[in-house]
Amino acid sequence: MAYFLLRRGVPHGENRLVRFCKKLYRPVLTQAVRWPVMVLLAAVAALAGSLLLATQLGSEFLPELNEGSVWVNLTLPPGISVSEAVRECARVRSILKQFPEVRAVISKAGRPEDGTDPKQINMAEFLVDTYPQEEWKSKLSKEELLKRFDEALSKVPGFEPSFSQPIRDNILESISQIDGQIVIKVFGDDLGLIKKTAQQVLDQVSSVRGVARAFIDREGSVPQLQIEIDRARAARYGLNVVDVQNVIETALGGKEATEIWEGERKYPVVVRLREEQRRDISTIGKILVETPHGLRVPLEDVATLSIGSGSMNIAHESGKRLNAIGVFLRGRDMGSAVAEMQQRVKQNVSLPSGYYLQWGGEFENQQRAMARLQVIVPISIFLIFLLLFNAFGSVKSALLILSNIPFALVGGILALLITKIPLSVSAAIGFIALFGQAVLNGVVIVSYFNALRAEGLDARQAAIEGSLVRFRTVLMTALLAMLGLLPMALSKGIGSEVQKPLAVVIIGGLVSATALTLIVLPALYTLVERRSTPRADTPVLASQSGD
């Protein structure tokens, strides 16, 4: 392609822009090479300052992807009937449909027919399908629309909605089987003590800034018909506990009595009390229990019947009972919010012996991803060092090129601070890509320095001449990557939330990496090579002059 496209009409000299940039660059480079120690100290100070500022960065697992729809979770009062749950769901749908941005609302209460989502009837979910955001006449942002949804639903007593997105909600549930970006699990043995501790934890995390909603999963009690068999009274009639239980099971739950055949088909016939009789405790107490002697006695003669309440849910994990607290955040990064929660819980909640907390949800994924990156990144840098050492045959040259990596952090960190983007896995991958670009620029410039040294120039002359010759190459490489990623950094379409941190880190990091490559690296090269003699052996790359 170069042969066919670049044969004629291509100027070999530098254009006006490059000449103007070099005119500004030359005096800066000359002073940097003249005072290398001062330049290096300034660069180290800039690096230290950026690392200090990095502590102000928030953190999260991944930016929330805009899926274009809204998923609303709503917990209705425990023990609500099916008919009442249907009415409340219709009420919520009518409230949400009043917004002109909403196209349709679909609701589900309890578990589906296939049983794949085992939820109780008081746990309702709503899929809110909205029009494309560019068609919204109100010109609201999605966050502002969610606030209006929240205000409208919160006016109804007993409604505490939480807002997510369809795919994201499924991912959150697959992580810890509980709704919530952050899930705090309280493990122990005594159910009452677990509930008490969970309530204390909930009180502490609810008031943390940025917490949109915090709740105990499947909290509350449901009404129960409690039948306690009196063993002594039953024994007087010659009855076993199993005999009484069989009667109760048949009357309330139903039991197969016989079968009806219709041709080749058979149908079981189940016997039990009518629904209105099953709701009446006095009717249940009068059920007759047949004794071995043929005598029939009422159930209330051998058992105590009462209406009480019981736990809605008793969860287990790893052989331990637990209660879980789900937390949804809004307007704050996850890392700082969790840090504040953990500090408050540690200071104000005392855990009994044998009881412990476990922090999970997206926070668990973030911790796991960052721990993995802490292993992978050093290994990658070490492998890069081995490749550089193999190419240059010099530890000194390899370390000089690798010195570009920490200085590239400066711009990336500042870019995240300016754009107010938290540190996430996406941003971390951007830093890894940035390191590669910084190493590439270092190879381009140091290889030419070594070539000039091999020709007999001293370190200062090689640094100045080599930097000026490679100036256009380094600048072009950096601008190519920056301009190529600019649309990704400015994009606001679906999916841009995940891409934006990566692009912002690379663009910001290349600004500092390019400046430091062109100024700090020549100064550092002069400082390191000042007392060494010119080298005669250089890699093949160093034998190429010009761009």
C-alpha positions as CSV (number, residue, x, y, z in Angstrom):
1,M,0.0,0.0,0.0
2,A,2.9,2.4,0.8
3,Y,4.4,1.6,-2.6
4,F,1.2,2.4,-4.5
5,L,-0.2,5.3,-2.5
6,L,3.0,7.1,-1.4
7,R,5.1,7.2,-4.6
8,R,4.3,10.7,-5.7
9,G,3.3,14.0,-4.2
10,V,4.2,13.2,-0.6
11,P,6.3,15.9,1.1
12,H,9.3,14.5,3.0
13,G,9.9,17.6,5.0
14,E,8.2,18.7,8.2
15,N,5.0,20.6,8.0
16,R,4.4,24.0,9.6
17,L,2.6,22.5,12.6
18,V,5.5,20.2,13.5
19,R,8.0,23.0,13.0
20,F,6.0,25.3,15.3
21,C,5.7,22.6,18.0
22,K,9.4,21.8,17.7
23,K,10.2,25.5,18.1
24,L,8.3,25.5,21.4
25,Y,9.7,22.1,22.4
26,R,13.4,22.7,21.8
27,P,14.1,25.3,24.7
28,V,12.1,23.2,27.1
29,L,14.1,20.1,26.2
30,T,17.4,21.9,26.4
31,Q,16.6,23.1,30.0
32,A,15.4,19.6,31.0
33,V,18.6,18.0,29.8
34,R,20.6,20.7,31.5
35,W,18.9,20.3,34.9
36,P,17.9,16.6,34.9
37,V,17.7,16.3,38.7
38,M,15.2,19.1,39.0
39,V,13.1,17.7,36.2
40,L,13.1,14.2,37.8
41,L,12.1,15.7,41.2
42,A,9.3,17.6,39.7
43,A,8.0,14.5,37.9
44,V,8.2,12.5,41.1
45,A,6.4,15.2,43.0
46,A,3.6,15.2,40.3
47,L,3.4,11.4,40.6
48,A,3.2,11.6,44.4
49,G,0.5,14.3,44.2
50,S,-1.6,12.2,41.7
51,L,-1.3,9.1,43.9
52,L,-2.5,11.3,46.9
53,L,-5.4,12.5,44.8
54,A,-6.2,8.9,43.8
55,T,-7.4,8.4,47.4
56,Q,-10.2,10.8,46.6
57,L,-11.4,8.6,43.7
58,G,-14.5,6.6,44.3
59,S,-14.7,2.9,43.3
60,E,-17.2,0.5,41.9
61,F,-17.3,-2.8,40.1
62,L,-18.6,-1.7,36.7
63,P,-20.5,1.4,35.7
64,E,-24.2,0.9,35.5
65,L,-25.2,0.1,32.0
66,N,-28.3,2.0,30.7
67,E,-30.6,-0.9,29.4
68,G,-33.4,1.5,28.3
69,S,-35.9,-0.1,30.7
70,V,-36.6,0.2,34.5
71,W,-37.1,-2.7,36.9
72,V,-39.1,-1.8,40.0
73,N,-39.0,-4.1,43.1
74,L,-41.8,-3.5,45.6
75,T,-42.4,-5.4,48.9
76,L,-46.0,-5.5,50.0
77,P,-47.1,-6.2,53.6
78,P,-46.3,-9.8,54.7
79,G,-49.3,-12.2,54.6
80,I,-51.1,-10.3,51.9
81,S,-53.7,-12.3,50.0
82,V,-53.4,-13.0,46.3
83,S,-56.5,-10.9,45.4
84,E,-55.1,-8.0,47.4
85,A,-51.7,-8.3,45.8
86,V,-53.3,-8.2,42.4
87,R,-55.2,-5.0,43.3
88,E,-52.0,-3.4,44.6
89,C,-50.1,-4.3,41.5
90,A,-52.8,-2.8,39.3
91,R,-52.6,0.4,41.5
92,V,-48.8,0.6,40.9
93,R,-49.2,0.1,37.2
94,S,-51.7,2.9,37.0
95,I,-49.4,5.3,38.8
96,L,-46.4,4.5,36.6
97,K,-48.5,4.7,33.4
98,Q,-49.3,8.3,34.2
99,F,-45.8,9.4,33.2
100,P,-45.6,10.3,29.5
101,E,-42.1,8.7,29.2
102,V,-43.6,5.2,30.0
103,R,-44.8,3.1,27.1
104,A,-46.0,0.0,29.1
105,V,-45.8,-1.6,32.5
106,I,-45.9,-5.4,33.2
107,S,-46.1,-6.7,36.8
108,K,-45.5,-10.0,38.5
109,A,-46.2,-10.9,42.2
110,G,-44.9,-14.0,43.8
111,R,-43.2,-16.8,41.9
112,P,-43.9,-17.7,38.2
113,E,-45.8,-20.9,37.2
114,D,-42.5,-22.8,36.4
115,G,-41.2,-22.0,40.0
116,T,-37.8,-20.7,38.7
117,D,-38.0,-17.6,40.9
118,P,-39.1,-18.7,44.4
119,K,-40.6,-15.5,45.7
120,Q,-43.6,-14.9,48.0
121,I,-46.8,-13.3,47.0
122,N,-45.9,-10.0,48.8
123,M,-42.8,-9.6,46.6
124,A,-43.8,-7.8,43.4
125,E,-41.7,-6.8,40.4
126,F,-42.6,-4.4,37.6
127,L,-41.0,-4.0,34.1
128,V,-41.4,-0.4,33.0
129,D,-40.8,-0.1,29.3
130,T,-39.9,3.5,28.5
131,Y,-39.7,5.3,25.1
132,P,-36.2,6.1,23.8
133,Q,-34.8,9.0,25.8
134,E,-34.4,11.2,22.8
135,E,-38.3,11.1,22.4
136,W,-38.9,12.3,25.9
137,K,-40.7,15.7,25.8
138,S,-39.8,16.5,29.4
139,K,-36.0,16.3,28.6
140,L,-35.4,14.6,31.9
141,S,-32.4,12.4,32.6
142,K,-33.0,8.9,33.6
143,E,-32.0,9.6,37.2
144,E,-34.5,12.4,37.4
145,L,-37.2,10.2,36.1
146,L,-36.4,7.5,38.7
147,K,-36.7,10.2,41.4
148,R,-40.2,11.1,40.1
149,F,-41.2,7.4,40.1
150,D,-40.0,7.2,43.7
151,E,-41.9,10.3,44.8
152,A,-45.1,9.1,43.2
153,L,-44.9,5.6,44.6
154,S,-43.7,6.7,48.1
155,K,-46.9,8.7,48.5
156,V,-48.8,5.4,48.9
157,P,-48.5,4.2,52.5
158,G,-46.5,1.0,52.9
159,F,-44.8,1.3,49.5
160,E,-41.0,1.2,49.6
161,P,-39.8,0.7,46.0
162,S,-36.3,0.1,44.7
163,F,-35.2,0.7,41.2
164,S,-32.9,-1.4,39.0
165,Q,-32.8,-2.7,35.4
166,P,-33.9,-6.1,34.1
167,I,-30.5,-7.6,33.3
168,R,-28.8,-5.9,36.2
169,D,-31.4,-7.2,38.6
170,N,-30.9,-10.8,37.4
171,I,-27.1,-10.4,37.8
172,L,-27.5,-9.1,41.3
173,E,-29.7,-12.0,42.3
174,S,-27.3,-14.5,40.7
175,I,-24.4,-13.1,42.8
176,S,-26.0,-13.5,46.2
177,Q,-29.6,-14.6,45.5
178,I,-30.8,-11.4,47.2
179,D,-31.8,-8.0,45.7
180,G,-29.3,-5.3,46.3
181,Q,-26.0,-3.8,45.1
182,I,-24.5,-4.5,48.5
183,V,-25.6,-7.5,50.5
184,I,-24.7,-7.8,54.2
185,K,-25.3,-11.3,55.6
186,V,-25.5,-11.9,59.4
187,F,-24.7,-15.6,60.3
188,G,-25.4,-17.3,63.5
189,D,-27.4,-20.0,65.3
190,D,-30.2,-18.3,67.3
191,L,-32.9,-16.9,64.9
192,G,-34.0,-14.2,67.4
193,L,-30.5,-13.0,68.0
194,I,-29.7,-13.0,64.3
195,K,-32.8,-10.8,63.6
196,K,-31.8,-8.4,66.4
197,T,-28.3,-8.1,65.0
198,A,-29.5,-7.6,61.5
199,Q,-31.8,-4.8,62.7
200,Q,-28.8,-3.1,64.4
201,V,-26.8,-3.4,61.2
202,L,-29.7,-2.0,59.2
203,D,-30.0,1.0,61.5
204,Q,-26.3,1.8,60.9
205,V,-26.2,1.5,57.2
206,S,-29.6,3.2,56.4
207,S,-28.3,6.7,57.4
208,V,-25.1,6.5,55.3
209,R,-25.0,9.1,52.6
210,G,-25.9,7.7,49.2
211,V,-28.1,4.8,50.4
212,A,-31.4,5.0,48.5
213,R,-32.9,2.0,50.2
214,A,-31.8,-0.6,52.8
215,F,-34.0,-3.5,53.9
216,I,-33.9,-6.9,55.6
217,D,-34.6,-9.5,53.0
218,R,-38.0,-11.3,53.5
219,E,-38.5,-9.6,56.8
220,G,-41.7,-9.8,58.8
221,S,-44.0,-12.5,59.9
222,V,-47.0,-14.2,58.4
223,P,-50.2,-15.3,60.2
224,Q,-50.3,-19.0,61.1
225,L,-52.8,-21.4,62.5
226,Q,-50.9,-23.1,65.3
227,I,-52.1,-26.5,66.5
228,E,-50.2,-27.9,69.5
229,I,-51.1,-31.5,70.3
230,D,-51.5,-32.4,74.0
231,R,-49.8,-35.8,74.2
232,A,-51.2,-36.7,77.6
233,R,-54.8,-36.0,76.7
234,A,-54.4,-37.8,73.3
235,A,-52.9,-40.8,75.1
236,R,-55.9,-41.1,77.4
237,Y,-58.0,-41.8,74.3
238,G,-55.4,-44.2,73.0
239,L,-54.3,-41.8,70.2
240,N,-50.8,-41.3,68.8
241,V,-49.5,-38.0,67.7
242,V,-49.4,-39.3,64.1
243,D,-53.1,-40.2,64.2
244,V,-54.0,-36.6,65.1
245,Q,-51.6,-35.2,62.5
246,N,-53.1,-37.3,59.7
247,V,-56.6,-35.9,60.5
248,I,-55.2,-32.3,60.5
249,E,-53.4,-32.9,57.2
250,T,-56.5,-34.3,55.6
251,A,-58.8,-31.5,56.8
252,L,-56.5,-28.6,55.9
253,G,-54.1,-29.7,53.3
254,G,-56.1,-32.4,51.6
255,K,-55.4,-36.1,51.1
256,E,-56.1,-38.5,48.3
257,A,-59.1,-40.7,49.1
258,T,-59.7,-42.6,45.9
259,E,-59.4,-42.4,42.1
260,I,-61.8,-41.9,39.3
261,W,-61.3,-43.7,36.0
262,E,-62.5,-42.3,32.7
263,G,-61.4,-44.8,30.0
264,E,-57.6,-44.9,30.2
265,R,-57.4,-41.8,32.3
266,K,-57.5,-41.7,36.1
267,Y,-57.9,-38.7,38.4
268,P,-57.2,-38.6,42.1
269,V,-60.0,-37.5,44.5
270,V,-58.7,-35.3,47.3
271,V,-60.8,-34.8,50.4
272,R,-60.5,-31.7,52.6
273,L,-62.6,-29.0,54.3
274,R,-64.2,-26.2,52.3
275,E,-62.2,-22.9,52.1
276,E,-64.5,-21.0,54.5
277,Q,-64.3,-23.9,57.0
278,R,-60.5,-23.9,56.8
279,R,-60.5,-20.2,57.8
280,D,-62.7,-20.7,60.9
281,I,-60.7,-21.9,63.9
282,S,-63.9,-23.0,65.7
283,T,-64.9,-25.3,62.8
284,I,-61.4,-26.8,62.7
285,G,-61.5,-27.4,66.5
286,K,-64.7,-29.5,66.0
287,I,-63.1,-31.9,63.5
288,L,-63.7,-35.4,64.8
289,V,-60.7,-37.7,65.4
290,E,-61.5,-41.4,65.5
291,T,-59.9,-43.3,68.4
292,P,-58.8,-47.0,68.3
293,H,-61.9,-47.9,70.3
294,G,-64.3,-46.4,67.8
295,L,-65.0,-43.3,69.8
296,R,-64.8,-40.0,68.0
297,V,-63.5,-36.9,69.9
298,P,-63.2,-33.3,68.7
299,L,-59.8,-32.1,67.8
300,E,-60.0,-29.3,70.4
301,D,-60.2,-32.0,73.1
302,V,-56.7,-33.3,72.3
303,A,-55.0,-30.2,70.9
304,T,-54.8,-26.4,71.6
305,L,-55.6,-24.2,68.6
306,S,-54.6,-20.6,68.3
307,I,-53.8,-17.9,65.7
308,G,-50.2,-16.8,65.8
309,S,-47.4,-15.6,63.6
310,G,-44.2,-17.1,62.3
311,S,-41.2,-16.0,60.3
312,M,-41.7,-15.3,56.7
313,N,-38.4,-16.9,55.8
314,I,-35.6,-18.8,57.5
315,A,-32.6,-18.9,55.3
316,H,-29.5,-21.1,55.5
317,E,-26.1,-21.0,53.9
318,S,-23.1,-23.2,54.6
319,G,-25.0,-24.9,57.4
320,K,-25.7,-21.6,59.2
321,R,-28.8,-19.6,59.7
322,L,-28.7,-16.1,58.3
323,N,-30.5,-12.8,57.8
324,A,-29.5,-10.6,54.8
325,I,-29.6,-6.9,54.4
326,G,-29.9,-5.5,50.8
327,V,-28.7,-2.0,50.0
328,F,-29.3,0.1,46.9
329,L,-27.1,3.2,46.3
330,R,-27.9,6.3,44.4
331,G,-25.5,9.3,43.7
332,R,-22.5,7.8,45.4
333,D,-19.7,5.4,44.5
334,M,-19.8,1.9,46.0
335,G,-16.3,1.8,47.5
336,S,-16.6,4.9,49.8
337,A,-20.2,3.9,50.8
338,V,-19.1,0.4,51.8
339,A,-16.1,1.8,53.7
340,E,-18.3,4.1,55.7
341,M,-20.9,1.3,56.4
342,Q,-18.2,-1.0,57.6
343,Q,-16.7,1.6,59.9
344,R,-20.1,2.4,61.4
345,V,-21.0,-1.3,61.9
346,K,-17.6,-2.0,63.5
347,Q,-18.0,0.9,65.9
348,N,-21.7,0.5,66.9
349,V,-22.6,-3.2,66.5
350,S,-21.2,-5.8,68.8
351,L,-21.5,-9.3,67.4
352,P,-22.1,-12.2,69.8
353,S,-19.6,-15.0,70.0
354,G,-20.0,-17.3,66.9
355,Y,-21.8,-14.7,64.9
356,Y,-20.2,-12.9,61.9
357,L,-20.9,-10.7,59.0
358,Q,-20.2,-11.2,55.3
359,W,-20.2,-8.4,52.7
360,G,-21.3,-9.4,49.2
361,G,-23.2,-8.4,46.1
362,E,-21.4,-6.2,43.5
363,F,-18.9,-5.2,46.3
364,E,-17.8,-8.9,46.5
365,N,-17.2,-8.9,42.7
366,Q,-15.3,-5.6,42.9
367,Q,-13.0,-6.9,45.6
368,R,-12.4,-10.1,43.7
369,A,-11.6,-8.3,40.4
370,M,-9.2,-5.8,42.1
371,A,-7.4,-8.6,44.0
372,R,-6.9,-10.4,40.7
373,L,-5.6,-7.3,38.9
374,Q,-3.1,-6.7,41.8
375,V,-1.6,-10.1,40.8
376,I,-1.9,-9.8,37.0
377,V,-0.5,-6.3,36.5
378,P,2.9,-6.9,38.3
379,I,3.3,-10.1,36.4
380,S,2.5,-8.3,33.1
381,I,5.1,-5.6,33.9
382,F,7.7,-8.2,34.7
383,L,7.1,-9.9,31.4
384,I,7.4,-6.6,29.6
385,F,10.7,-6.0,31.4
386,L,12.0,-9.4,30.2
387,L,11.1,-8.6,26.6
388,L,12.8,-5.2,26.8
389,F,15.9,-6.7,28.3
390,N,16.0,-9.3,25.6
391,A,15.6,-6.6,22.9
392,F,18.1,-4.1,24.3
393,G,20.5,-6.4,26.2
394,S,20.6,-3.8,29.0
395,V,18.9,-3.7,32.3
396,K,19.4,0.0,32.4
397,S,17.6,0.7,29.1
398,A,14.8,-1.7,30.1
399,L,14.3,0.2,33.4
400,L,14.4,3.5,31.6
401,I,11.5,2.5,29.4
402,L,9.5,1.1,32.3
403,S,9.9,4.4,34.1
404,N,7.3,5.7,31.8
405,I,4.6,3.5,33.3
406,P,4.2,5.2,36.7
407,F,4.3,8.7,35.1
408,A,1.5,7.7,32.8
409,L,-0.7,7.3,35.9
410,V,-0.7,11.1,36.5
411,G,-2.9,12.0,33.6
412,G,-5.2,9.0,34.0
413,I,-5.9,9.8,37.6
414,L,-6.5,13.5,37.0
415,A,-8.8,12.7,34.1
416,L,-11.0,10.5,36.4
417,L,-11.1,13.2,39.0
418,I,-12.0,15.9,36.5
419,T,-14.8,13.8,34.9
420,K,-15.9,12.5,38.4
421,I,-15.8,8.9,37.2
422,P,-15.1,6.3,39.9
423,L,-12.3,3.8,39.6
424,S,-13.8,0.5,38.2
425,V,-12.7,-2.6,36.4
426,S,-13.2,-0.7,33.1
427,A,-10.9,2.1,34.2
428,A,-8.3,-0.4,35.5
429,I,-8.2,-2.0,32.0
430,G,-7.7,1.5,30.6
431,F,-4.7,1.9,32.8
432,I,-3.3,-1.4,31.5
433,A,-3.7,-0.3,27.9
434,L,-2.1,3.0,28.8
435,F,0.9,1.3,30.2
436,G,1.4,-0.4,26.8
437,Q,1.2,2.9,25.0
438,A,3.7,4.4,27.4
439,V,6.2,1.5,26.9
440,L,5.8,1.8,23.1
441,N,6.8,5.5,23.2
442,G,9.7,4.7,25.5
443,V,11.0,2.0,23.1
444,V,10.8,4.4,20.1
445,I,12.8,7.1,21.8
446,V,15.3,5.1,23.9
447,S,16.2,2.9,20.9
448,Y,17.2,6.0,18.9
449,F,19.1,7.5,21.9
450,N,21.2,4.3,21.9
451,A,21.7,4.4,18.2
452,L,23.1,8.0,18.4
453,R,25.3,6.9,21.3
454,A,26.7,4.1,19.2
455,E,27.7,6.8,16.6
456,G,29.8,8.5,19.2
457,L,27.6,11.3,20.6
458,D,27.6,11.9,24.4
459,A,24.5,11.4,26.5
460,R,23.3,15.0,26.4
461,Q,23.7,15.4,22.7
462,A,22.0,12.0,22.0
463,A,19.1,13.0,24.3
464,I,18.5,16.3,22.5
465,E,19.0,15.2,19.0
466,G,17.1,11.9,19.5
467,S,14.1,13.7,21.1
468,L,13.8,16.2,18.3
469,V,14.0,13.5,15.6
470,R,11.5,11.3,17.4
471,F,9.3,14.2,18.5
472,R,6.9,13.8,15.5
473,T,6.7,10.0,15.9
474,V,5.8,10.2,19.6
475,L,3.3,13.0,19.1
476,M,1.6,11.2,16.2
477,T,1.3,7.9,18.1
478,A,-0.2,9.7,21.1
479,L,-2.6,11.8,19.0
480,L,-3.7,8.8,17.0
481,A,-4.8,6.9,20.1
482,M,-6.3,10.0,21.7
483,L,-8.4,11.1,18.7
484,G,-9.4,7.5,18.1
485,L,-10.8,7.1,21.6
486,L,-12.4,10.6,21.7
487,P,-15.8,9.5,20.3
488,M,-15.9,6.7,22.9
489,A,-15.2,9.2,25.7
490,L,-17.9,11.6,24.5
491,S,-20.5,9.0,23.6
492,K,-23.8,9.0,25.5
493,G,-25.5,6.1,23.7
494,I,-26.4,2.7,25.2
495,G,-23.3,0.9,26.3
496,S,-21.2,4.1,26.6
497,E,-21.2,3.9,30.4
498,V,-18.8,0.9,30.4
499,Q,-16.6,2.3,27.6
500,K,-16.2,5.8,28.8
501,P,-13.9,5.2,31.9
502,L,-11.5,3.2,29.7
503,A,-11.3,6.0,27.0
504,V,-11.0,8.8,29.6
505,V,-8.1,7.0,31.4
506,I,-6.2,6.4,28.1
507,I,-6.8,10.0,26.8
508,G,-5.8,11.7,30.1
509,G,-2.9,9.3,30.7
510,L,-1.5,9.9,27.2
511,V,-1.3,13.6,27.8
512,S,1.0,13.2,30.8
513,A,2.8,10.1,29.3
514,T,3.6,12.0,26.1
515,A,4.8,15.1,28.0
516,L,6.9,13.0,30.4
517,T,8.3,10.8,27.5
518,L,9.5,13.9,25.7
519,I,10.8,15.8,28.7
520,V,11.5,13.5,31.7
521,L,12.8,10.6,29.7
522,P,15.6,12.6,28.0
523,A,16.5,14.1,31.3
524,L,16.6,10.8,33.0
525,Y,18.6,9.3,30.2
526,T,21.1,12.1,30.5
527,L,21.4,11.5,34.2
528,V,21.8,7.7,33.9
529,E,24.1,7.6,30.9
530,R,26.2,10.7,31.8
531,R,29.3,8.7,33.0
532,S,28.9,5.7,30.7
533,T,30.8,5.4,27.4
534,P,28.9,5.2,24.1
535,R,27.7,1.7,23.3
536,A,28.5,-0.1,20.1
537,D,25.8,-2.7,20.3
538,T,22.2,-1.6,19.8
539,P,19.1,-3.6,18.7
540,V,18.0,-3.6,15.1
541,L,15.3,-1.0,15.9
542,A,18.0,1.4,16.9
543,S,19.7,1.3,13.5
544,Q,16.8,3.1,11.9
545,S,17.1,6.9,11.7
546,G,14.4,9.5,11.3
547,D,10.8,8.6,11.9
